[in-house]
Amino acid sequence: MANSYDAAGHSQRKVATRTSIVLAFTSVYFFWGSTYTAIRIGSAQMPALLLAGTRFLIAGAILLVWCRWRGMRVAWPPRTMLMLGFVGLLLLGTGNVGLVYAERTVPSGLASLAQAVVPLYVALIEMALPGGEPLPARGWLGIALGIGGMGALLWPSLHTGLAGDTVRLWAIGSLLAGALSWTVGSIVSRRARLQVNSFVAAAWEMLLAGAFCTGLGTVLGQWPDFHLTTSSVGSLAYLITGGSLLGFTGFIYLIDNVPVAKVASYTYVNPVVAVLLGIFLLHERPEKAEFTGMAAIVVAVYLLTTAQIRAKTRPQAVEDLEQLQTK
């Protein structure tokens, strides 16, 4: 990282270099997009609660130690810690666990594209909340296109589920419910306006959510199904480093140094990366309807994110993006 911190934990920005920005974009585009592939591999041999729990427990501990080493304030009052735990539970304990559970059944590419429902959820919920801003026509076009694309994307799986495959239906429901939890957690975090450094907040959210998921998985007796093989350990290690540390760190660096509209591009690059990796590494074969849905969703997310960025001031847009902390 090129940033340093003072005693209060505030960023003292240094000039970003072209190389550091390119590396940060590479981390956000590739590592976050590739986490869906790693989750697909790991979820086949580890229960969702324990895979997500151990991942975030370890990553949160590492990031918290790093924050303390950099001189950031890591101890906060109980009320702040409770809010960080609540947000972490929504984002990671429910949101990410829902994704991991679904990927035991659905392809990684489909799962990544289904997460594109988050901008739709955000736009609709924010409009309904007090003080919410109406969407411009560009945003409504994005919502309409996104709903149509989501329908095309999920139809093959829904058709299979309605034909008797209830496991597939549960997986689709888990995907959409997890995305809703992620959205609610993002909105709650933004509106809480906690005066906590973003790195420290993310560390505690990962650590607390990881402890909760690991504890719940232990109580439910899931450890006998937690199989340590070369592929599962590799998946877990990649999720800790590539997804939770490198990808997230690159994201925080970018929102400090690059215009928000450019940073937001990860929301429509990540699904493309995930789909391509699923095809080449996991030999997934999306159906024609899913390709149509993929194209529609990528365009819809672009319309929604650019509409929201243009409708808000720059500081507010940065706050919104900071809530999409880790996958």
C-alpha positions in Angstrom: 0.0 0.0 0.0 1.2 3.5 -0.8 -0.9 5.2 2.0 0.4 6.0 5.5 -1.7 6.7 8.6 -1.5 9.2 11.4 -2.3 8.5 15.1 -6.0 9.0 14.5 -6.0 6.4 11.8 -6.8 8.9 9.0 -5.3 8.4 5.5 -2.3 10.6 4.5 -2.4 10.1 0.8 0.8 9.9 -1.2 0.9 10.4 -5.0 -0.3 7.3 -6.8 1.8 5.9 -9.6 0.6 4.4 -12.8 2.1 1.1 -11.9 0.3 1.0 -8.5 -3.0 1.9 -10.0 -2.7 -0.8 -12.7 -1.8 -3.4 -10.1 -4.7 -2.3 -7.9 -7.2 -2.6 -10.9 -5.7 -6.0 -11.7 -6.3 -7.1 -8.1 -9.9 -5.9 -8.1 -10.8 -7.2 -11.6 -9.1 -10.5 -11.5 -8.9 -11.6 -7.8 -12.5 -10.6 -7.0 -13.8 -12.1 -10.2 -11.9 -15.3 -9.7 -13.2 -15.8 -6.1 -16.4 -17.4 -7.6 -14.2 -20.1 -9.2 -12.4 -20.7 -5.9 -15.7 -20.8 -3.9 -17.1 -23.4 -6.4 -14.0 -25.6 -5.8 -14.0 -25.2 -2.0 -17.7 -25.6 -1.5 -17.6 -29.1 -3.0 -15.5 -30.3 0.0 -16.3 -27.8 2.8 -19.7 -26.8 4.4 -20.7 -23.2 3.6 -20.5 -22.0 7.2 -17.0 -23.4 7.8 -15.6 -22.4 4.4 -16.7 -18.8 4.8 -16.1 -18.8 8.6 -12.5 -19.9 8.5 -11.8 -17.7 5.5 -13.0 -14.5 7.1 -11.7 -15.4 10.6 -8.1 -15.8 9.3 -8.3 -12.9 6.8 -9.8 -10.6 9.5 -7.1 -11.4 12.0 -4.3 -10.8 9.4 -5.8 -7.5 8.4 -6.4 -6.3 12.0 -2.8 -7.1 12.9 -1.7 -5.1 9.8 -3.9 -2.2 10.8 -2.4 -2.2 14.3 1.1 -2.4 12.8 0.4 0.7 10.7 -0.7 2.6 13.8 -4.4 2.7 13.2 -6.9 2.7 16.0 -8.3 -0.8 16.3 -10.2 -0.7 19.7 -13.6 1.0 19.6 -16.5 1.4 22.1 -19.0 -1.5 22.5 -21.7 0.2 20.5 -19.4 0.6 17.5 -18.2 -3.0 17.8 -21.8 -4.2 17.9 -22.6 -2.3 14.7 -19.5 -3.6 13.0 -20.5 -7.2 14.0 -24.1 -6.6 12.8 -22.9 -5.3 9.4 -20.4 -8.1 9.2 -23.1 -10.7 9.8 -25.3 -9.2 7.1 -22.5 -8.9 4.5 -20.5 -12.0 5.2 -22.3 -14.2 7.7 -25.5 -14.3 5.6 -24.6 -12.6 2.3 -21.4 -14.6 1.5 -22.6 -17.8 3.1 -25.6 -17.7 0.9 -23.3 -17.5 -2.1 -21.1 -20.3 -0.9 -24.1 -22.6 -0.2 -25.5 -21.9 -3.7 -22.3 -22.7 -5.4 -22.4 -26.3 -4.2 -25.2 -26.6 -6.8 -25.1 -23.8 -9.4 -22.1 -23.0 -11.7 -19.7 -20.3 -10.6 -20.5 -18.1 -13.7 -24.2 -18.2 -13.0 -23.6 -17.4 -9.3 -21.5 -14.4 -10.2 -24.0 -13.0 -12.6 -26.9 -13.5 -10.1 -25.0 -11.2 -7.7 -25.6 -8.4 -10.2 -29.0 -8.2 -8.6 -27.4 -6.2 -5.8 -27.4 -2.9 -7.7 -31.1 -3.5 -8.5 -31.8 -4.1 -4.8 -29.8 -1.0 -3.8 -31.6 1.3 -6.3 -35.0 0.1 -5.2 -34.4 0.1 -1.5 -32.7 3.5 -1.5 -35.6 5.1 -3.3 -38.0 3.7 -0.7 -36.0 5.0 2.3 -36.5 8.4 3.8 -34.4 11.0 2.0 -33.9 8.6 -0.9 -33.3 10.1 -4.4 -35.4 9.1 -7.4 -33.6 7.3 -10.3 -33.1 9.1 -13.6 -34.4 7.5 -16.8 -31.0 5.9 -17.3 -31.4 4.1 -14.0 -34.9 2.8 -14.7 -33.7 1.5 -18.0 -31.0 -0.4 -16.1 -33.5 -1.9 -13.7 -35.8 -3.0 -16.5 -32.9 -4.5 -18.5 -31.5 -6.1 -15.3 -34.8 -7.8 -14.4 -35.1 -9.1 -17.9 -31.5 -10.3 -18.0 -31.9 -12.0 -14.6 -35.0 -13.8 -15.8 -33.2 -15.1 -18.9 -30.2 -16.0 -16.7 -32.1 -17.9 -14.1 -34.7 -19.5 -16.3 -32.8 -22.7 -17.2 -32.2 -23.4 -13.5 -35.7 -22.4 -12.5 -37.1 -24.7 -15.2 -35.0 -27.6 -13.8 -36.0 -26.8 -10.3 -39.7 -26.6 -11.1 -39.4 -29.9 -12.8 -38.5 -31.5 -9.5 -35.0 -30.5 -8.6 -35.7 -28.8 -5.3 -32.0 -28.5 -4.5 -31.6 -26.2 -7.5 -34.5 -24.1 -6.3 -32.9 -23.8 -2.8 -29.7 -22.7 -4.4 -31.3 -20.0 -6.5 -33.2 -18.8 -3.4 -30.0 -18.8 -1.4 -28.3 -16.7 -4.1 -31.0 -14.0 -4.2 -31.5 -14.0 -0.4 -27.7 -13.7 0.2 -27.5 -10.8 -2.3 -30.4 -9.1 -0.4 -28.6 -9.5 2.9 -25.4 -8.1 1.3 -27.4 -5.1 0.1 -29.1 -4.4 3.5 -25.7 -4.7 5.2 -24.2 -2.2 2.8 -27.1 0.3 3.3 -27.0 -0.1 7.1 -23.3 0.4 7.2 -23.4 3.6 5.1 -26.3 5.1 7.1 -24.6 4.3 10.4 -21.7 6.6 9.4 -19.2 5.0 11.9 -16.0 7.0 12.3 -13.9 3.9 11.8 -11.1 3.6 9.2 -12.3 1.5 6.3 -9.5 -1.1 6.7 -10.2 -1.5 10.5 -13.9 -1.7 9.9 -13.4 -4.5 7.3 -11.0 -6.3 9.6 -13.5 -6.4 12.4 -16.4 -7.3 10.2 -14.5 -10.2 8.7 -13.2 -11.3 12.1 -16.6 -11.2 13.9 -18.5 -12.7 11.0 -15.9 -15.4 10.7 -16.1 -16.2 14.4 -19.9 -16.4 14.2 -20.0 -18.7 11.2 -17.2 -21.0 12.5 -18.9 -21.2 15.8 -22.3 -22.0 14.3 -20.8 -24.6 12.0 -19.2 -26.2 15.0 -22.4 -26.2 17.0 -24.1 -27.9 14.0 -21.4 -30.6 13.9 -20.2 -29.8 10.4 -16.4 -30.4 11.0 -16.6 -34.1 9.8 -17.6 -32.7 6.4 -14.7 -30.2 6.3 -12.3 -32.1 4.1 -8.7 -30.9 3.8 -7.5 -31.9 0.3 -5.1 -30.2 -2.0 -7.9 -28.5 -3.9 -9.9 -27.4 -0.9 -6.9 -26.0 1.0 -5.8 -24.2 -2.1 -9.2 -22.8 -2.6 -9.3 -21.5 1.1 -5.8 -20.1 0.8 -6.7 -18.3 -2.4 -9.9 -16.8 -0.9 -8.0 -15.5 2.1 -5.2 -13.9 0.1 -6.6 -13.1 -3.3 -10.2 -12.4 -2.4 -10.2 -11.0 1.2 -6.7 -9.3 1.3 -5.4 -8.4 -2.1 -8.7 -7.7 -3.8 -10.1 -5.7 -1.0 -6.8 -3.8 -0.4 -6.7 -2.9 -4.1 -10.3 -1.7 -3.9 -9.6 0.6 -0.9 -6.5 2.0 -2.7 -8.4 2.8 -5.8 -11.2 4.7 -4.1 -8.5 6.8 -2.5 -6.8 7.6 -5.8 -9.1 7.0 -8.8 -12.4 8.6 -9.9 -15.3 6.6 -8.6 -16.9 6.0 -12.0 -13.7 4.1 -13.0 -13.6 2.0 -9.7 -17.3 1.1 -10.2 -16.3 -0.7 -13.4 -15.5 -3.8 -11.3 -19.2 -4.5 -10.9 -19.5 -5.4 -14.6 -16.0 -6.8 -15.2 -16.0 -9.3 -12.3 -18.9 -11.4 -13.7 -17.2 -11.7 -17.1 -14.0 -12.9 -15.4 -16.0 -15.4 -13.4 -17.8 -16.8 -16.4 -14.7 -17.1 -18.5 -12.8 -18.8 -15.7 -15.7 -21.2 -15.1 -15.7 -22.1 -18.8 -11.9 -22.7 -19.1 -11.1 -24.1 -15.6 -14.2 -25.8 -14.5 -15.6 -26.7 -17.9 -18.9 -25.1 -17.2 -21.2 -24.7 -20.3 -23.6 -21.9 -20.0 -26.8 -22.2 -22.0 -27.8 -19.8 -24.8 -30.3 -18.1 -22.5 -27.7 -17.6 -19.9 -25.4 -15.8 -22.4 -28.2 -13.5 -23.3 -28.9 -12.8 -19.7 -25.2 -12.2 -19.1 -25.0 -9.6 -21.8 -28.2 -7.8 -20.5 -27.0 -7.9 -16.9 -23.6 -6.4 -17.7 -25.2 -3.5 -19.6 -27.8 -3.1 -16.8 -25.2 -2.8 -14.1 -23.3 -0.3 -16.2 -26.4 1.8 -16.6 -27.3 1.6 -12.9 -23.9 2.4 -11.5 -23.3 5.3 -13.9 -26.8 6.7 -13.2 -26.3 6.5 -9.4 -22.8 8.1 -9.6 -24.1 11.0 -11.8 -27.1 11.6 -9.5 -24.9 12.0 -6.3 -22.1 14.1 -5.2 -18.6 12.6 -5.3 -18.3 12.1 -1.5 -21.6 10.3 -1.3 -20.6 8.0 -4.2 -17.4 7.1 -2.4 -19.3 6.2 0.7 -21.6 3.9 -1.4 -18.7 2.1 -3.0 -16.9 1.6 0.3 -19.8 -0.6 1.5 -19.1 -3.2 -1.2 -16.1 -4.3 0.9 -15.3 -7.9 0.3 -16.5 -11.0 -1.5 
